[in-house]
Amino acid sequence: MTKRYKKGDLVYAKVRPSVLLVVRLYIRKIYHCAIQNDSMANELLYFDSELRPYISGISIIKKAT
């Protein structure tokens, strides 16, 4: 399996779509991600199937009406 995301790509996790992540490393089929604009937060680890690419201009959060 090849890696889908490269270092620096913006992604989000399926379980927390409101938190934007930056891919830092890809080691042994695990993506090491950092929360964008939060240098003090711990690094988060995800498998490929747990991530989705961030596409700017498209809202990923449904707003309650």
All heavy atoms as TSV, in Angstrom:
chain	resi	resn	atom	element	x	y	z
A	1	MET	N	N	0.840	-1.189	0.000
A	1	MET	CA	C	0.000	0.000	0.000
A	1	MET	C	C	0.880	1.245	0.000
A	1	MET	O	O	1.848	1.340	0.739
A	1	MET	CB	C	-0.884	-0.020	1.248
A	1	MET	CG	C	-1.785	1.148	1.352
A	1	MET	SD	S	-2.866	0.918	2.777
A	1	MET	CE	C	-3.516	2.531	2.877
A	2	THR	N	N	0.517	2.187	-0.824
A	2	THR	CA	C	1.271	3.431	-0.880
A	2	THR	C	C	0.566	4.492	-0.053
A	2	THR	O	O	-0.639	4.424	0.175
A	2	THR	CB	C	1.395	3.926	-2.335
A	2	THR	OG1	O	0.092	4.156	-2.846
A	2	THR	CG2	C	2.119	2.917	-3.192
A	3	LYS	N	N	1.330	5.461	0.382
A	3	LYS	CA	C	0.717	6.508	1.199
A	3	LYS	C	C	-0.104	7.451	0.330
A	3	LYS	O	O	0.282	7.796	-0.776
A	3	LYS	CB	C	1.770	7.249	2.003
A	3	LYS	CG	C	2.819	7.969	1.201
A	3	LYS	CD	C	3.785	8.627	2.135
A	3	LYS	CE	C	4.875	9.331	1.368
A	3	LYS	NZ	N	5.784	10.025	2.246
A	4	ARG	N	N	-1.213	7.854	0.856
A	4	ARG	CA	C	-2.142	8.718	0.127
A	4	ARG	C	C	-1.818	10.193	0.345
A	4	ARG	O	O	-1.986	11.007	-0.553
A	4	ARG	CB	C	-3.563	8.442	0.604
A	4	ARG	CG	C	-4.605	9.222	-0.153
A	4	ARG	CD	C	-5.997	9.047	0.376
A	4	ARG	NE	N	-6.326	7.665	0.660
A	4	ARG	CZ	C	-7.522	7.249	1.009
A	4	ARG	NH1	N	-8.510	8.092	1.119
A	4	ARG	NH2	N	-7.758	5.984	1.261
A	5	TYR	N	N	-1.371	10.541	1.555
A	5	TYR	CA	C	-1.107	11.934	1.894
A	5	TYR	C	C	0.393	12.162	2.059
A	5	TYR	O	O	1.113	11.301	2.530
A	5	TYR	CB	C	-1.825	12.305	3.197
A	5	TYR	CG	C	-3.297	11.973	3.153
A	5	TYR	CD1	C	-3.803	10.918	3.899
A	5	TYR	CD2	C	-4.168	12.691	2.348
A	5	TYR	CE1	C	-5.155	10.599	3.854
A	5	TYR	CE2	C	-5.511	12.376	2.299
A	5	TYR	CZ	C	-6.000	11.324	3.057
A	5	TYR	OH	O	-7.335	11.019	2.995
A	6	LYS	N	N	0.820	13.344	1.669
A	6	LYS	CA	C	2.233	13.711	1.788
A	6	LYS	C	C	2.431	14.635	2.981
A	6	LYS	O	O	1.472	15.196	3.512
A	6	LYS	CB	C	2.695	14.425	0.515
A	6	LYS	CG	C	2.624	13.558	-0.737
A	6	LYS	CD	C	3.062	14.332	-1.936
A	6	LYS	CE	C	1.871	15.171	-2.389
A	6	LYS	NZ	N	2.024	15.828	-3.648
A	7	LYS	N	N	3.664	14.800	3.360
A	7	LYS	CA	C	4.014	15.707	4.456
A	7	LYS	C	C	3.499	17.104	4.120
A	7	LYS	O	O	3.705	17.611	3.017
A	7	LYS	CB	C	5.527	15.726	4.642
A	7	LYS	CG	C	5.989	16.611	5.763
A	7	LYS	CD	C	7.488	16.555	5.903
A	7	LYS	CE	C	7.940	17.468	7.018
A	7	LYS	NZ	N	9.388	17.448	7.206
A	8	GLY	N	N	2.784	17.708	5.070
A	8	GLY	CA	C	2.250	19.047	4.870
A	8	GLY	C	C	0.823	19.095	4.358
A	8	GLY	O	O	0.206	20.163	4.334
A	9	ASP	N	N	0.256	17.956	3.948
A	9	ASP	CA	C	-1.123	17.933	3.465
A	9	ASP	C	C	-2.099	18.218	4.601
A	9	ASP	O	O	-1.882	17.815	5.743
A	9	ASP	CB	C	-1.469	16.565	2.860
A	9	ASP	CG	C	-0.892	16.364	1.480
A	9	ASP	OD1	O	-0.344	17.332	0.913
A	9	ASP	OD2	O	-0.997	15.234	0.958
A	10	LEU	N	N	-3.191	18.884	4.275
A	10	LEU	CA	C	-4.244	19.157	5.251
A	10	LEU	C	C	-5.294	18.056	5.168
A	10	LEU	O	O	-5.768	17.716	4.076
A	10	LEU	CB	C	-4.897	20.506	4.986
A	10	LEU	CG	C	-3.998	21.725	5.162
A	10	LEU	CD1	C	-4.749	22.986	4.770
A	10	LEU	CD2	C	-3.507	21.827	6.586
A	11	VAL	N	N	-5.636	17.504	6.315
A	11	VAL	CA	C	-6.613	16.432	6.402
A	11	VAL	C	C	-7.474	16.652	7.637
A	11	VAL	O	O	-7.215	17.550	8.435
A	11	VAL	CB	C	-5.928	15.047	6.486
A	11	VAL	CG1	C	-5.150	14.743	5.223
A	11	VAL	CG2	C	-5.022	14.952	7.708
A	12	TYR	N	N	-8.489	15.807	7.787
A	12	TYR	CA	C	-9.270	15.782	9.019
A	12	TYR	C	C	-9.635	14.335	9.329
A	12	TYR	O	O	-9.687	13.489	8.439
A	12	TYR	CB	C	-10.508	16.672	8.938
A	12	TYR	CG	C	-11.545	16.228	7.933
A	12	TYR	CD1	C	-12.593	15.389	8.312
A	12	TYR	CD2	C	-11.488	16.645	6.609
A	12	TYR	CE1	C	-13.548	14.980	7.400
A	12	TYR	CE2	C	-12.433	16.247	5.691
A	12	TYR	CZ	C	-13.464	15.416	6.088
A	12	TYR	OH	O	-14.408	15.012	5.188
A	13	ALA	N	N	-9.862	14.052	10.595
A	13	ALA	CA	C	-10.235	12.704	11.025
A	13	ALA	C	C	-11.748	12.545	10.923
A	13	ALA	O	O	-12.501	13.484	11.162
A	13	ALA	CB	C	-9.774	12.467	12.457
A	14	LYS	N	N	-12.200	11.350	10.580
A	14	LYS	CA	C	-13.630	11.086	10.481
A	14	LYS	C	C	-14.344	11.343	11.804
A	14	LYS	O	O	-15.461	11.824	11.816
A	14	LYS	CB	C	-13.875	9.628	10.093
A	14	LYS	CG	C	-13.534	9.275	8.690
A	14	LYS	CD	C	-13.933	7.816	8.480
A	14	LYS	CE	C	-13.373	7.224	7.245
A	14	LYS	NZ	N	-13.731	5.814	7.111
A	15	VAL	N	N	-13.686	11.011	12.917
A	15	VAL	CA	C	-14.330	11.147	14.220
A	15	VAL	C	C	-14.371	12.588	14.723
A	15	VAL	O	O	-15.170	12.911	15.593
A	15	VAL	CB	C	-13.652	10.249	15.282
A	15	VAL	CG1	C	-13.838	8.784	14.942
A	15	VAL	CG2	C	-12.187	10.583	15.426
A	16	ARG	N	N	-13.516	13.460	14.204
A	16	ARG	CA	C	-13.487	14.881	14.603
A	16	ARG	C	C	-13.303	15.761	13.368
A	16	ARG	O	O	-12.248	16.346	13.167
A	16	ARG	CB	C	-12.346	15.127	15.583
A	16	ARG	CG	C	-12.581	14.491	16.933
A	16	ARG	CD	C	-11.433	14.702	17.866
A	16	ARG	NE	N	-11.261	16.111	18.176
A	16	ARG	CZ	C	-10.199	16.602	18.796
A	16	ARG	NH1	N	-9.222	15.817	19.179
A	16	ARG	NH2	N	-10.105	17.880	19.062
A	17	PRO	N	N	-14.327	15.874	12.542
A	17	PRO	CA	C	-14.179	16.622	11.285
A	17	PRO	C	C	-13.969	18.116	11.464
A	17	PRO	O	O	-13.536	18.789	10.534
A	17	PRO	CB	C	-15.478	16.325	10.538
A	17	PRO	CG	C	-16.437	15.915	11.579
A	17	PRO	CD	C	-15.641	15.273	12.676
A	18	SER	N	N	-14.235	18.642	12.643
A	18	SER	CA	C	-14.073	20.082	12.848
A	18	SER	C	C	-12.629	20.484	13.145
A	18	SER	O	O	-12.309	21.666	13.160
A	18	SER	CB	C	-14.970	20.550	13.996
A	18	SER	OG	O	-14.601	19.883	15.190
A	19	VAL	N	N	-11.756	19.498	13.371
A	19	VAL	CA	C	-10.354	19.777	13.702
A	19	VAL	C	C	-9.487	19.528	12.471
A	19	VAL	O	O	-9.395	18.410	11.975
A	19	VAL	CB	C	-9.873	18.892	14.875
A	19	VAL	CG1	C	-8.413	19.152	15.175
A	19	VAL	CG2	C	-10.722	19.134	16.099
A	20	LEU	N	N	-8.842	20.565	11.998
A	20	LEU	CA	C	-7.986	20.481	10.827
A	20	LEU	C	C	-6.594	20.000	11.239
A	20	LEU	O	O	-6.009	20.512	12.184
A	20	LEU	CB	C	-7.901	21.841	10.147
A	20	LEU	CG	C	-7.354	21.880	8.738
A	20	LEU	CD1	C	-8.172	20.979	7.820
A	20	LEU	CD2	C	-7.372	23.288	8.219
A	21	LEU	N	N	-6.074	19.003	10.527
A	21	LEU	CA	C	-4.787	18.400	10.849
A	21	LEU	C	C	-3.784	18.604	9.722
A	21	LEU	O	O	-4.165	18.711	8.557
A	21	LEU	CB	C	-4.960	16.890	11.082
A	21	LEU	CG	C	-5.994	16.469	12.116
A	21	LEU	CD1	C	-6.224	14.960	12.039
A	21	LEU	CD2	C	-5.542	16.867	13.504
A	22	VAL	N	N	-2.506	18.601	10.080
A	22	VAL	CA	C	-1.421	18.684	9.106
A	22	VAL	C	C	-0.606	17.398	9.225
A	22	VAL	O	O	-0.180	17.029	10.315
A	22	VAL	CB	C	-0.507	19.900	9.382
A	22	VAL	CG1	C	0.627	19.951	8.370
A	22	VAL	CG2	C	-1.303	21.178	9.365
A	23	VAL	N	N	-0.408	16.721	8.107
A	23	VAL	CA	C	0.387	15.491	8.115
A	23	VAL	C	C	1.849	15.843	8.343
A	23	VAL	O	O	2.414	16.678	7.644
A	23	VAL	CB	C	0.228	14.717	6.780
A	23	VAL	CG1	C	1.143	13.512	6.734
A	23	VAL	CG2	C	-1.218	14.305	6.583
A	24	ARG	N	N	2.456	15.218	9.342
A	24	ARG	CA	C	3.864	15.463	9.659
A	24	ARG	C	C	4.751	14.338	9.154
A	24	ARG	O	O	5.787	14.588	8.560
A	24	ARG	CB	C	4.033	15.628	11.158
A	24	ARG	CG	C	3.289	16.859	11.670
A	24	ARG	CD	C	3.817	17.346	12.961
A	24	ARG	NE	N	5.257	17.338	12.887
A	24	ARG	CZ	C	6.080	17.009	13.885
A	24	ARG	NH1	N	5.609	16.696	15.037
A	24	ARG	NH2	N	7.362	17.005	13.732
A	25	LEU	N	N	4.339	13.098	9.423
A	25	LEU	CA	C	5.138	11.929	9.043
A	25	LEU	C	C	4.231	10.776	8.655
A	25	LEU	O	O	3.069	10.731	9.051
A	25	LEU	CB	C	5.999	11.459	10.229
A	25	LEU	CG	C	7.070	12.389	10.764
A	25	LEU	CD1	C	7.594	11.854	12.084
A	25	LEU	CD2	C	8.197	12.519	9.771
A	26	TYR	N	N	4.794	9.836	7.910
A	26	TYR	CA	C	4.115	8.580	7.592
A	26	TYR	C	C	5.114	7.466	7.878
A	26	TYR	O	O	6.107	7.314	7.167
A	26	TYR	CB	C	3.680	8.563	6.129
A	26	TYR	CG	C	3.007	7.280	5.719
A	26	TYR	CD1	C	1.710	7.011	6.121
A	26	TYR	CD2	C	3.660	6.347	4.928
A	26	TYR	CE1	C	1.069	5.848	5.752
A	26	TYR	CE2	C	3.037	5.175	4.542
A	26	TYR	CZ	C	1.736	4.929	4.955
A	26	TYR	OH	O	1.109	3.769	4.584
A	27	ILE	N	N	4.874	6.727	8.957
A	27	ILE	CA	C	5.800	5.667	9.362
A	27	ILE	C	C	5.005	4.404	9.662
A	27	ILE	O	O	4.063	4.432	10.461
A	27	ILE	CB	C	6.593	6.083	10.625
A	27	ILE	CG1	C	7.387	7.355	10.352
A	27	ILE	CG2	C	7.516	4.960	11.067
A	27	ILE	CD1	C	8.062	7.932	11.565
A	28	ARG	N	N	5.386	3.308	9.034
A	28	ARG	CA	C	4.774	1.992	9.267
A	28	ARG	C	C	3.255	2.025	9.174
A	28	ARG	O	O	2.537	1.587	10.074
A	28	ARG	CB	C	5.218	1.426	10.603
A	28	ARG	CG	C	6.687	1.156	10.662
A	28	ARG	CD	C	7.076	0.551	11.957
A	28	ARG	NE	N	8.535	0.344	11.966
A	28	ARG	CZ	C	9.191	-0.061	13.011
A	28	ARG	NH1	N	8.567	-0.327	14.139
A	28	ARG	NH2	N	10.484	-0.217	12.954
A	29	LYS	N	N	2.746	2.596	8.107
A	29	LYS	CA	C	1.317	2.661	7.795
A	29	LYS	C	C	0.506	3.522	8.767
A	29	LYS	O	O	-0.696	3.400	8.868
A	29	LYS	CB	C	0.708	1.260	7.722
A	29	LYS	CG	C	1.337	0.388	6.652
A	29	LYS	CD	C	0.673	-0.952	6.603
A	29	LYS	CE	C	1.337	-1.823	5.562
A	29	LYS	NZ	N	0.715	-3.134	5.466
A	30	ILE	N	N	1.186	4.401	9.495
A	30	ILE	CA	C	0.504	5.293	10.425
A	30	ILE	C	C	0.891	6.735	10.108
A	30	ILE	O	O	2.066	7.053	9.948
A	30	ILE	CB	C	0.870	4.957	11.884
A	30	ILE	CG1	C	0.394	3.541	12.229
A	30	ILE	CG2	C	0.266	5.971	12.839
A	30	ILE	CD1	C	0.791	3.079	13.601
A	31	TYR	N	N	-0.131	7.597	10.032
A	31	TYR	CA	C	0.103	9.023	9.803
A	31	TYR	C	C	0.241	9.735	11.150
A	31	TYR	O	O	-0.600	9.574	12.031
A	31	TYR	CB	C	-1.060	9.650	9.030
A	31	TYR	CG	C	-1.086	9.248	7.581
A	31	TYR	CD1	C	-1.869	8.193	7.141
A	31	TYR	CD2	C	-0.320	9.929	6.650
A	31	TYR	CE1	C	-1.887	7.821	5.813
A	31	TYR	CE2	C	-0.335	9.570	5.320
A	31	TYR	CZ	C	-1.115	8.513	4.900
A	31	TYR	OH	O	-1.126	8.154	3.587
A	32	HIS	N	N	1.285	10.515	11.282
A	32	HIS	CA	C	1.515	11.338	12.462
A	32	HIS	C	C	1.060	12.749	12.076
A	32	HIS	O	O	1.619	13.350	11.163
A	32	HIS	CB	C	2.994	11.346	12.841
A	32	HIS	CG	C	3.500	9.996	13.222
A	32	HIS	ND1	N	3.952	9.715	14.482
A	32	HIS	CD2	C	3.610	8.835	12.521
A	32	HIS	CE1	C	4.339	8.455	14.539
A	32	HIS	NE2	N	4.139	7.908	13.359
A	33	CYS	N	N	0.046	13.253	12.784
A	33	CYS	CA	C	-0.555	14.533	12.421
A	33	CYS	C	C	-0.488	15.514	13.584
A	33	CYS	O	O	-0.519	15.127	14.750
A	33	CYS	CB	C	-2.015	14.342	12.041
A	33	CYS	SG	S	-2.265	13.219	10.654
A	34	ALA	N	N	-0.428	16.782	13.245
A	34	ALA	CA	C	-0.470	17.856	14.234
A	34	ALA	C	C	-1.706	18.697	13.959
A	34	ALA	O	O	-2.111	18.864	12.809
A	34	ALA	CB	C	0.775	18.717	14.130
A	35	ILE	N	N	-2.297	19.229	15.013
A	35	ILE	CA	C	-3.440	20.123	14.855
A	35	ILE	C	C	-2.930	21.435	14.281
A	35	ILE	O	O	-1.961	21.999	14.774
A	35	ILE	CB	C	-4.146	20.347	16.203
A	35	ILE	CG1	C	-4.700	19.024	16.719
A	35	ILE	CG2	C	-5.261	21.379	16.049
A	35	ILE	CD1	C	-5.303	19.103	18.098
A	36	GLN	N	N	-3.577	21.895	13.228
A	36	GLN	CA	C	-3.138	23.122	12.571
A	36	GLN	C	C	-3.261	24.307	13.528
A	36	GLN	O	O	-4.246	24.447	14.238
A	36	GLN	CB	C	-3.971	23.380	11.319
A	36	GLN	CG	C	-3.453	24.562	10.534
A	36	GLN	CD	C	-4.299	24.849	9.321
A	36	GLN	OE1	O	-5.511	24.742	9.375
A	36	GLN	NE2	N	-3.664	25.232	8.244
A	37	ASN	N	N	-2.239	25.136	13.542
A	37	ASN	CA	C	-2.178	26.351	14.355
A	37	ASN	C	C	-2.214	26.100	15.860
A	37	ASN	O	O	-2.658	26.950	16.622
A	37	ASN	CB	C	-3.305	27.325	13.972
A	37	ASN	CG	C	-3.222	27.748	12.532
A	37	ASN	OD1	O	-2.146	27.880	11.967
A	37	ASN	ND2	N	-4.359	27.947	11.911
A	38	ASP	N	N	-1.775	24.920	16.291
A	38	ASP	CA	C	-1.707	24.612	17.723
A	38	ASP	C	C	-0.419	23.835	17.982
A	38	ASP	O	O	-0.411	22.615	18.028
A	38	ASP	CB	C	-2.918	23.809	18.167
A	38	ASP	CG	C	-3.000	23.679	19.682
A	38	ASP	OD1	O	-2.071	24.150	20.378
A	38	ASP	OD2	O	-3.983	23.109	20.167
A	39	SER	N	N	0.671	24.561	18.148
A	39	SER	CA	C	1.984	23.935	18.307
A	39	SER	C	C	2.148	23.227	19.642
A	39	SER	O	O	3.042	22.398	19.797
A	39	SER	CB	C	3.091	24.978	18.139
A	39	SER	OG	O	2.945	25.982	19.117
A	40	MET	N	N	1.304	23.531	20.633
A	40	MET	CA	C	1.426	22.922	21.949
A	40	MET	C	C	0.651	21.604	22.082
A	40	MET	O	O	0.827	20.872	23.038
A	40	MET	CB	C	0.952	23.897	23.032
A	40	MET	CG	C	1.778	25.175	23.090
A	40	MET	SD	S	3.535	24.888	23.366
A	40	MET	CE	C	3.497	24.239	25.009
A	41	ALA	N	N	-0.202	21.284	21.132
A	41	ALA	CA	C	-1.009	20.061	21.191
A	41	ALA	C	C	-0.152	18.833	20.900
A	41	ALA	O	O	0.851	18.909	20.180
A	41	ALA	CB	C	-2.146	20.142	20.184
A	42	ASN	N	N	-0.557	17.714	21.474
A	42	ASN	CA	C	0.150	16.458	21.219
A	42	ASN	C	C	-0.044	16.023	19.781
A	42	ASN	O	O	-1.038	16.359	19.142
A	42	ASN	CB	C	-0.378	15.356	22.143
A	42	ASN	CG	C	0.015	15.562	23.576
A	42	ASN	OD1	O	1.011	16.223	23.862
A	42	ASN	ND2	N	-0.751	15.006	24.490
A	43	GLU	N	N	0.887	15.223	19.289
A	43	GLU	CA	C	0.784	14.667	17.952
A	43	GLU	C	C	-0.273	13.564	17.972
A	43	GLU	O	O	-0.367	12.792	18.921
A	43	GLU	CB	C	2.144	14.096	17.551
A	43	GLU	CG	C	2.259	13.813	16.093
A	43	GLU	CD	C	3.695	13.550	15.704
A	43	GLU	OE1	O	4.165	12.430	15.949
A	43	GLU	OE2	O	4.322	14.463	15.173
A	44	LEU	N	N	-1.070	13.494	16.926
A	44	LEU	CA	C	-2.134	12.501	16.823
A	44	LEU	C	C	-1.769	11.474	15.772
A	44	LEU	O	O	-1.200	11.819	14.734
A	44	LEU	CB	C	-3.451	13.182	16.464
A	44	LEU	CG	C	-3.887	14.287	17.427
A	44	LEU	CD1	C	-5.056	15.060	16.839
A	44	LEU	CD2	C	-4.258	13.695	18.768
A	45	LEU	N	N	-2.103	10.208	16.017
A	45	LEU	CA	C	-1.768	9.119	15.111
A	45	LEU	C	C	-3.031	8.531	14.505
A	45	LEU	O	O	-3.996	8.248	15.224
A	45	LEU	CB	C	-1.006	8.026	15.858
A	45	LEU	CG	C	0.224	8.482	16.640
A	45	LEU	CD1	C	0.827	7.309	17.384
A	45	LEU	CD2	C	1.244	9.118	15.730
A	46	TYR	N	N	-3.017	8.332	13.184
A	46	TYR	CA	C	-4.182	7.807	12.485
A	46	TYR	C	C	-3.751	6.838	11.390
A	46	TYR	O	O	-2.710	7.005	10.767
A	46	TYR	CB	C	-4.979	8.937	11.816
A	46	TYR	CG	C	-5.654	9.873	12.781
A	46	TYR	CD1	C	-5.106	11.116	13.069
A	46	TYR	CD2	C	-6.850	9.527	13.387
A	46	TYR	CE1	C	-5.725	11.985	13.949
A	46	TYR	CE2	C	-7.481	10.393	14.266
A	46	TYR	CZ	C	-6.911	11.610	14.545
A	46	TYR	OH	O	-7.525	12.457	15.413
A	47	PHE	N	N	-4.618	5.850	11.139
A	47	PHE	CA	C	-4.462	4.997	9.973
A	47	PHE	C	C	-5.061	5.724	8.774
A	47	PHE	O	O	-5.884	6.634	8.921
A	47	PHE	CB	C	-5.177	3.657	10.167
A	47	PHE	CG	C	-4.521	2.764	11.179
A	47	PHE	CD1	C	-5.110	2.543	12.416
A	47	PHE	CD2	C	-3.313	2.152	10.901
A	47	PHE	CE1	C	-4.508	1.722	13.345
A	47	PHE	CE2	C	-2.698	1.333	11.822
A	47	PHE	CZ	C	-3.297	1.113	13.055
A	48	ASP	N	N	-4.703	5.276	7.590
A	48	ASP	CA	C	-5.187	5.889	6.355
A	48	ASP	C	C	-6.711	5.919	6.296
A	48	ASP	O	O	-7.306	6.918	5.885
A	48	ASP	CB	C	-4.615	5.128	5.158
A	48	ASP	CG	C	-5.016	5.749	3.849
A	48	ASP	OD1	O	-4.467	6.814	3.503
A	48	ASP	OD2	O	-5.897	5.173	3.172
A	49	SER	N	N	-7.351	4.845	6.722
A	49	SER	CA	C	-8.808	4.747	6.637
A	49	SER	C	C	-9.534	5.698	7.581
A	49	SER	O	O	-10.739	5.919	7.437
A	49	SER	CB	C	-9.253	3.310	6.926
A	49	SER	OG	O	-8.867	2.939	8.233
A	50	GLU	N	N	-8.835	6.281	8.541
A	50	GLU	CA	C	-9.445	7.189	9.510
A	50	GLU	C	C	-9.376	8.655	9.083
A	50	GLU	O	O	-9.954	9.512	9.748
A	50	GLU	CB	C	-8.747	7.051	10.868
A	50	GLU	CG	C	-8.860	5.663	11.462
A	50	GLU	CD	C	-8.052	5.515	12.724
A	50	GLU	OE1	O	-6.833	5.810	12.696
A	50	GLU	OE2	O	-8.650	5.121	13.741
A	51	LEU	N	N	-8.687	8.945	7.992
A	51	LEU	CA	C	-8.487	10.319	7.538
A	51	LEU	C	C	-9.218	10.603	6.239
A	51	LEU	O	O	-9.447	9.711	5.430
A	51	LEU	CB	C	-6.992	10.600	7.339
A	51	LEU	CG	C	-6.113	10.549	8.572
A	51	LEU	CD1	C	-4.655	10.703	8.177
A	51	LEU	CD2	C	-6.514	11.616	9.565
A	52	ARG	N	N	-9.541	11.866	6.054
A	52	ARG	CA	C	-10.132	12.365	4.818
A	52	ARG	C	C	-9.380	13.623	4.404
A	52	ARG	O	O	-8.947	14.398	5.254
A	52	ARG	CB	C	-11.613	12.718	5.018
A	52	ARG	CG	C	-12.486	11.535	5.284
A	52	ARG	CD	C	-12.645	10.735	3.989
A	52	ARG	NE	N	-13.442	9.557	4.211
A	52	ARG	CZ	C	-12.952	8.319	4.156
A	52	ARG	NH1	N	-11.694	8.118	3.914
A	52	ARG	NH2	N	-13.734	7.288	4.341
A	53	PRO	N	N	-9.247	13.861	3.099
A	53	PRO	CA	C	-8.554	15.078	2.646
A	53	PRO	C	C	-9.400	16.314	2.907
A	53	PRO	O	O	-10.626	16.284	2.801
A	53	PRO	CB	C	-8.375	14.851	1.147
A	53	PRO	CG	C	-9.468	13.912	0.783
A	53	PRO	CD	C	-9.694	13.035	1.993
A	54	TYR	N	N	-8.741	17.399	3.261
A	54	TYR	CA	C	-9.426	18.677	3.456
A	54	TYR	C	C	-9.494	19.382	2.121
A	54	TYR	O	O	-8.485	19.553	1.444
A	54	TYR	CB	C	-8.675	19.539	4.474
A	54	TYR	CG	C	-9.235	20.930	4.588
A	54	TYR	CD1	C	-10.413	21.155	5.268
A	54	TYR	CD2	C	-8.595	22.013	4.008
A	54	TYR	CE1	C	-10.949	22.432	5.382
A	54	TYR	CE2	C	-9.111	23.291	4.114
A	54	TYR	CZ	C	-10.284	23.484	4.798
A	54	TYR	OH	O	-10.798	24.753	4.893
A	55	ILE	N	N	-10.690	19.785	1.745
A	55	ILE	CA	C	-10.893	20.517	0.499
A	55	ILE	C	C	-11.410	21.895	0.873
A	55	ILE	O	O	-12.506	22.018	1.417
A	55	ILE	CB	C	-11.887	19.797	-0.428
A	55	ILE	CG1	C	-11.370	18.389	-0.727
A	55	ILE	CG2	C	-12.098	20.587	-1.705
A	55	ILE	CD1	C	-12.366	17.506	-1.431
A	56	SER	N	N	-10.607	22.919	0.615
A	56	SER	CA	C	-10.997	24.276	1.017
A	56	SER	C	C	-12.243	24.724	0.261
A	56	SER	O	O	-12.459	24.357	-0.885
A	56	SER	CB	C	-9.863	25.255	0.781
A	56	SER	OG	O	-9.542	25.315	-0.582
A	57	GLY	N	N	-13.045	25.497	0.943
A	57	GLY	CA	C	-14.250	26.032	0.330
A	57	GLY	C	C	-15.474	25.155	0.516
A	57	GLY	O	O	-16.580	25.569	0.232
A	58	ILE	N	N	-15.295	23.942	1.015
A	58	ILE	CA	C	-16.416	23.046	1.244
A	58	ILE	C	C	-16.570	22.856	2.748
A	58	ILE	O	O	-15.628	22.486	3.426
A	58	ILE	CB	C	-16.200	21.681	0.562
A	58	ILE	CG1	C	-16.124	21.858	-0.944
A	58	ILE	CG2	C	-17.313	20.715	0.939
A	58	ILE	CD1	C	-15.845	20.584	-1.696
A	59	SER	N	N	-17.734	23.111	3.247
A	59	SER	CA	C	-17.981	22.949	4.680
A	59	SER	C	C	-18.119	21.465	4.998
A	59	SER	O	O	-18.899	20.755	4.368
A	59	SER	CB	C	-19.265	23.670	5.096
A	59	SER	OG	O	-19.530	23.435	6.436
A	60	ILE	N	N	-17.335	21.005	5.975
A	60	ILE	CA	C	-17.383	19.599	6.352
A	60	ILE	C	C	-18.246	19.383	7.593
A	60	ILE	O	O	-18.455	18.268	8.023
A	60	ILE	CB	C	-15.974	19.032	6.587
A	60	ILE	CG1	C	-15.230	19.854	7.629
A	60	ILE	CG2	C	-15.211	18.953	5.302
A	60	ILE	CD1	C	-13.886	19.325	8.005
A	61	ILE	N	N	-18.755	20.472	8.154
A	61	ILE	CA	C	-19.575	20.389	9.349
A	61	ILE	C	C	-20.991	20.844	8.988
A	61	ILE	O	O	-21.188	21.914	8.441
A	61	ILE	CB	C	-19.013	21.295	10.464
A	61	ILE	CG1	C	-17.582	20.911	10.763
A	61	ILE	CG2	C	-19.884	21.208	11.704
A	61	ILE	CD1	C	-16.892	21.897	11.671
A	62	LYS	N	N	-21.951	20.005	9.286
A	62	LYS	CA	C	-23.334	20.378	9.036
A	62	LYS	C	C	-23.785	21.308	10.144
A	62	LYS	O	O	-23.605	21.024	11.317
A	62	LYS	CB	C	-24.223	19.148	8.992
A	62	LYS	CG	C	-23.930	18.253	7.819
A	62	LYS	CD	C	-24.865	17.083	7.799
A	62	LYS	CE	C	-24.567	16.194	6.617
A	62	LYS	NZ	N	-25.447	15.026	6.575
A	63	LYS	N	N	-24.400	22.401	9.755
A	63	LYS	CA	C	-24.883	23.363	10.742
A	63	LYS	C	C	-26.306	23.019	11.138
A	63	LYS	O	O	-27.147	22.692	10.292
A	63	LYS	CB	C	-24.827	24.782	10.167
A	63	LYS	CG	C	-23.417	25.244	9.885
A	63	LYS	CD	C	-23.422	26.638	9.358
A	63	LYS	CE	C	-21.998	27.093	9.072
A	63	LYS	NZ	N	-21.962	28.425	8.509
A	64	ALA	N	N	-26.564	23.072	12.420
A	64	ALA	CA	C	-27.926	22.806	12.921
A	64	ALA	C	C	-28.805	24.009	12.611
A	64	ALA	O	O	-28.403	25.150	12.800
A	64	ALA	CB	C	-27.894	22.547	14.414
A	65	THR	N	N	-30.016	23.749	12.157
A	65	THR	CA	C	-30.942	24.852	11.835
A	65	THR	C	C	-32.074	24.915	12.807
A	65	THR	O	O	-32.409	24.031	13.485
A	65	THR	CB	C	-31.498	24.717	10.414
A	65	THR	OG1	O	-32.119	23.455	10.286
A	65	THR	CG2	C	-30.392	24.883	9.413
